[in-house]
Amino acid sequence: MNSQSKKWIRRAQFAGALTVMGSFAVACGSSSETADTTAPVETAAPVVEAIVKTIAILAPEAGNDFGWNQQGVDSAKAAAAELGIEIIVADSLGYGDITPNLRELADQADFIIAHASGYNTAAPEVGAEFSKPVAIVDTPDALKAGLVADYTASPNEGAYLAGVLAAKTTRSGKLGIVVSGEPPSWNSQSAGFADGAKSVNKDITLLYSIIGPAAYADAEGANRVTKTLIAAGADVIFGQGDGASFGMLSAIEETPAADGGKVLFIDVIGNKTSIDKGFLLSSVLWDFKSAFVDMINDINAGTYGTRNYGLDLKNGSISLLKTPLISDAIWAEIEAIKASIIDGSLVVENVTDAAAVRSRMSKTTEGK
């Protein structure tokens, strides 16, 4: 490994069993009082060694960003710890060509998690080259037996709850949605949030602003467009930005609402309560651990690449963060709506098309 690679690769070794035990056959005893000693003795099936002993996760930004990258890295570490396997973390790789990084890791890992939609082309190509299974995001049609599977969040349900919360919290009747792009998962959340808010007040104003086509780390741009929405009257901001979310937060901290009161922030994916200064209303939390564990188990079982992996309210991998800014009465209402979604009596549409998202908004602007 070259010196440059050592900067972005970190290993963690977790104790635990690395084998999948075969089940023991159960021999039936004779019905007579004397055992039949001439019957063949059945022995235990041979122990089958697990295929996956080391996994690698690649992330475009730092694995401590309180968002997409940290949730992915932390979830992969938790999955590795549960299964007793080694993990290699390669973060801060950027959004350019990561083929050299993938090839280096394919020599060391049995399974590669490519934790960025920008890696969806290179990762399957390198996986096929090295005959190594890879996981990619937001591309469910790329399923390939033994080699490629997708993990796509369905956060529309959690965002619906966030929309209900925002509509019950706003003083101005105007909500802002700031996004760092329009990938399927962001679109799913934006539409879910809009639908949840309109379920409380069909006439609520939704101000929608796109920082840029792939402005995931553009904190400066996020700050600028967030201030624009606050100036237009929004007093609750639903932000989807990865690193850009810090620009949204700083704008909220620096800029009062039109009525002179506080603007509140609803985040996504991670939990920023440890750095919050009193502006974080909630977050639509994502947890990838169960998906990663299922992937590794499927590789060991020889069934990987025959299904994709989802995150949703029902399996607990999507949830809404409760903070002190949410009253117990409003939270009880949200919990009741959550129960209705889980039992199927309330269906939240999963919209991934940008045009369909924009049609739900009162006003849409694109940052420059």
C-alpha positions in Angstrom: 0.0 0.0 0.0 1.4 3.4 -0.9 1.8 6.2 1.6 -1.1 8.2 0.2 -3.4 5.3 0.6 -2.5 4.9 4.3 -3.9 8.3 4.9 -7.4 7.3 4.0 -7.5 3.7 5.1 -8.2 2.7 8.7 -8.7 -0.8 9.9 -10.7 -2.1 12.8 -10.6 -5.7 14.0 -13.6 -7.0 15.9 -13.5 -10.2 18.0 -16.1 -12.8 17.2 -16.8 -16.0 15.4 -15.8 -16.1 11.7 -17.5 -19.4 11.0 -21.0 -20.4 10.1 -21.7 -23.7 11.9 -23.5 -26.4 10.1 -26.5 -27.9 11.8 -26.2 -31.2 13.5 -28.3 -34.1 12.2 -30.4 -35.7 14.9 -30.4 -39.5 15.0 -33.7 -41.1 16.1 -33.3 -43.8 18.7 -34.7 -47.4 18.3 -38.2 -48.1 19.6 -36.9 -51.2 21.4 -35.4 -51.0 24.9 -32.0 -52.1 23.6 -30.2 -49.6 21.3 -29.3 -50.9 17.8 -25.6 -50.7 17.9 -25.3 -51.8 14.3 -27.0 -48.7 13.0 -24.7 -46.2 11.3 -23.7 -43.3 13.6 -24.6 -39.9 12.1 -21.9 -37.2 12.6 -22.1 -33.4 12.6 -21.9 -31.6 9.2 -18.5 -30.1 8.5 -17.9 -26.5 9.6 -18.3 -24.1 6.7 -16.0 -21.1 6.9 -17.5 -17.7 6.3 -16.6 -16.1 3.0 -16.5 -12.6 4.3 -13.7 -11.9 6.8 -12.9 -8.3 5.8 -15.2 -5.6 4.5 -14.3 -2.1 3.2 -16.5 1.0 3.0 -15.6 4.0 0.8 -17.1 7.4 1.5 -16.6 10.7 -0.3 -16.4 12.9 2.8 -15.0 12.5 6.4 -16.6 9.8 8.5 -17.3 12.3 11.3 -19.7 14.7 9.4 -22.8 13.9 11.5 -24.5 12.9 8.3 -24.4 10.5 5.3 -20.7 9.6 5.6 -20.6 9.1 9.4 -23.8 7.1 9.4 -22.5 4.8 6.7 -19.1 4.4 8.4 -20.6 3.9 11.9 -23.2 1.5 10.6 -20.5 -0.6 8.8 -18.4 -0.6 11.9 -21.4 -1.8 13.9 -22.2 -4.5 11.4 -18.5 -5.7 11.5 -18.5 -5.7 15.3 -21.7 -7.8 15.4 -20.4 -10.4 12.9 -16.8 -10.4 14.3 -15.0 -9.4 11.1 -12.5 -6.8 10.1 -13.4 -3.5 8.5 -11.3 -1.1 6.4 -12.6 2.5 6.3 -11.6 4.7 3.4 -13.2 8.1 3.7 -12.6 11.7 2.4 -12.2 10.2 -1.1 -14.1 13.0 -2.9 -16.5 12.6 -5.8 -14.1 12.0 -8.7 -12.7 8.7 -10.1 -12.1 6.3 -7.3 -11.1 3.3 -9.5 -7.5 3.2 -8.1 -8.9 3.2 -4.5 -11.4 0.4 -5.4 -8.7 -1.7 -6.9 -6.4 -1.4 -3.9 -9.2 -2.3 -1.5 -10.4 -5.2 -3.7 -7.1 -6.8 -3.0 -7.7 -6.6 0.8 -11.4 -6.9 1.3 -14.0 -9.6 0.6 -16.9 -7.2 0.3 -16.9 -3.5 -0.7 -19.5 -0.9 0.3 -19.4 2.0 -2.2 -21.1 4.6 0.0 -21.9 7.3 -2.7 -24.1 7.4 -5.7 -21.1 8.8 -7.7 -19.3 5.5 -7.2 -22.1 3.4 -8.8 -20.3 2.9 -12.1 -16.7 2.3 -11.0 -17.6 0.0 -8.1 -19.5 -2.7 -10.1 -16.7 -2.6 -12.8 -13.9 -3.2 -10.3 -16.0 -5.8 -8.4 -16.5 -7.7 -11.6 -12.8 -7.4 -12.4 -11.8 -8.9 -9.0 -14.8 -11.1 -8.6 -15.7 -9.3 -5.4 -19.3 -8.4 -4.3 -20.0 -4.7 -4.0 -22.9 -2.7 -2.6 -24.0 0.6 -4.3 -26.7 3.1 -3.6 -29.8 4.5 -5.3 -29.4 2.1 -8.3 -31.8 -0.8 -7.7 -31.7 -1.9 -11.4 -28.0 -2.8 -11.2 -28.7 -6.0 -9.3 -26.3 -8.8 -10.4 -26.2 -12.3 -8.9 -23.1 -12.7 -6.7 -21.7 -9.3 -7.5 -23.9 -6.3 -7.1 -26.8 -5.2 -4.9 -28.3 -1.8 -4.0 -29.2 -0.3 -0.7 -31.7 2.5 -1.1 -33.4 4.2 1.8 -37.1 4.8 1.7 -37.0 7.8 4.0 -40.3 9.3 2.7 -42.1 7.9 5.7 -39.8 9.5 8.2 -39.9 12.7 6.2 -43.7 12.6 6.2 -43.5 12.7 10.1 -41.0 15.5 9.9 -43.5 17.5 7.6 -46.2 17.0 10.2 -43.9 18.2 12.9 -42.9 21.3 10.9 -46.5 22.2 10.1 -47.5 22.0 13.7 -44.4 24.0 14.8 -44.3 26.9 12.2 -45.6 30.3 13.2 -45.5 31.9 9.8 -47.2 29.1 7.8 -44.1 29.0 5.6 -41.6 26.0 5.5 -38.3 25.9 3.7 -36.8 22.9 2.0 -33.1 23.2 1.1 -31.4 20.4 -0.9 -27.8 19.9 -2.1 -29.0 18.0 -5.2 -32.0 15.9 -6.4 -30.9 12.2 -6.0 -33.7 9.7 -5.5 -33.4 9.6 -1.7 -33.5 13.4 -1.3 -36.5 13.5 -3.6 -38.2 10.9 -1.6 -37.7 12.9 1.6 -38.7 16.2 0.0 -42.0 14.8 -1.3 -42.7 13.0 1.9 -42.1 16.1 3.9 -44.4 18.2 1.6 -47.2 15.6 1.9 -46.9 15.4 5.7 -47.0 19.2 6.0 -50.0 19.4 3.7 -51.8 16.7 5.7 -51.9 19.2 8.6 -52.5 22.4 6.5 -53.3 22.0 2.8 -52.6 25.7 2.2 -49.2 25.7 3.9 -46.4 27.5 1.8 -43.5 25.3 0.8 -40.4 27.1 -0.4 -38.0 24.7 -2.2 -34.4 25.6 -3.1 -31.7 23.5 -4.8 -28.1 24.6 -3.9 -26.7 22.9 -7.0 -26.8 19.7 -9.0 -24.3 17.9 -6.7 -23.6 20.5 -4.0 -23.3 18.0 -1.1 -20.4 19.7 0.5 -21.2 23.3 -0.5 -21.7 24.9 3.0 -21.3 28.4 1.6 -24.0 27.9 -1.0 -26.2 26.3 1.6 -25.8 29.3 3.9 -26.8 31.7 1.1 -29.9 29.9 -0.1 -31.1 29.2 3.4 -30.9 32.9 4.3 -32.9 33.6 1.2 -35.7 31.3 2.3 -35.7 32.8 5.8 -36.0 36.2 4.2 -39.0 34.9 2.3 -40.7 34.0 5.6 -39.7 30.4 6.3 -39.3 29.7 10.1 -38.7 26.0 9.8 -36.0 24.7 7.4 -35.9 21.0 6.3 -32.3 20.6 5.1 -30.7 17.8 3.1 -27.1 18.4 2.5 -24.4 16.2 4.0 -21.5 18.7 4.6 -23.7 21.5 3.2 -26.0 21.1 6.2 -23.5 23.0 8.3 -24.0 26.0 6.1 -27.7 25.7 6.6 -27.2 25.6 10.4 -25.0 28.6 10.4 -27.5 30.6 8.4 -30.2 29.7 10.9 -28.1 30.6 13.9 -27.2 34.0 12.2 -30.6 34.9 10.9 -33.8 35.5 12.9 -37.2 34.8 11.5 -39.5 37.5 10.1 -41.3 37.8 13.4 -37.9 38.1 15.3 -38.1 34.7 16.7 -36.0 31.6 16.2 -35.8 29.6 13.0 -35.7 25.9 13.6 -33.9 23.2 11.6 -34.9 19.6 10.7 -31.9 17.7 9.6 -31.6 14.3 7.9 -29.5 11.1 8.3 -27.4 12.0 11.3 -27.8 13.4 14.8 -26.3 16.8 15.5 -27.6 17.3 19.0 -24.1 17.2 20.4 -23.2 20.4 18.5 -26.7 22.0 18.5 -27.0 25.6 19.9 -30.8 25.3 20.4 -32.0 25.3 16.8 -32.3 21.6 16.0 -36.0 20.6 16.0 -35.5 17.1 14.8 -33.8 14.8 12.2 -34.9 12.0 9.9 -32.4 9.4 11.1 -31.0 6.7 8.9 -29.3 3.5 10.2 -27.6 1.2 7.7 -26.4 -1.5 10.1 -29.2 -4.0 9.5 -28.9 -3.7 5.7 -25.1 -4.3 5.9 -25.5 -7.3 8.2 -28.1 -8.8 5.8 -25.7 -8.2 2.9 -22.8 -10.0 4.5 -25.0 -12.9 5.6 -26.4 -13.2 2.1 -22.8 -13.3 0.7 -21.9 -16.1 3.1 -25.1 -17.9 2.1 -24.4 -17.6 -1.6 -27.5 -15.5 -2.3 -26.1 -12.0 -2.6 -27.2 -10.1 -5.7 -30.7 -11.6 -5.8 -32.3 -8.8 -3.8 -31.8 -5.2 -2.8 -31.9 -3.8 0.7 -34.2 -1.1 2.1 -34.4 1.2 5.0 -37.8 2.2 6.4 -39.9 2.9 9.5 -41.1 -0.7 9.9 -37.6 -2.2 10.3 -36.5 0.6 12.5 -33.7 1.8 10.2 -35.6 5.1 9.6 -36.8 7.1 12.6 -37.5 10.7 13.7 -35.4 12.3 16.4 -37.1 13.5 19.5 -35.6 16.7 20.9 -36.6 19.0 23.8 -38.1 21.4 21.3 -40.9 19.0 20.6 -43.8 19.0 23.0 -45.1 15.8 24.4 -48.5 16.4 22.9 -47.1 16.9 19.4 -44.8 13.9 19.8 -47.8 11.7 20.8 -49.6 12.8 17.6 -46.5 11.9 15.5 -46.2 8.5 17.2 -49.8 7.7 16.4 -49.2 8.7 12.7 -46.1 6.5 12.7 -48.1 3.5 14.0 -50.6 4.1 11.2 -47.8 4.1 8.6 -46.3 0.9 10.0 -49.6 -1.0 10.1 -50.4 0.1 6.6 -53.5 2.1 7.3 -51.6 5.2 6.1 -49.6 4.9 2.9 -47.0 7.5 2.2 -46.2 7.7 -1.5 -42.5 7.2 -2.4 -41.7 9.9 -5.0 -38.2 9.8 -6.5 -38.7 12.0 -9.6 -37.5 15.6 -9.3 -40.3 17.0 -11.4 -42.9 15.3 -9.2 -41.2 16.8 -6.2 -41.2 20.3 -7.6 -44.9 20.1 -8.5 -45.7 19.8 -4.8 -43.9 23.1 -3.9 -45.3 26.6 -3.7 -42.1 28.1 -5.1 -38.9 26.5 -6.4 -35.5 28.3 -6.8 -32.1 27.0 -8.0 -28.9 28.3 -6.4 -26.2 29.8 -8.5 
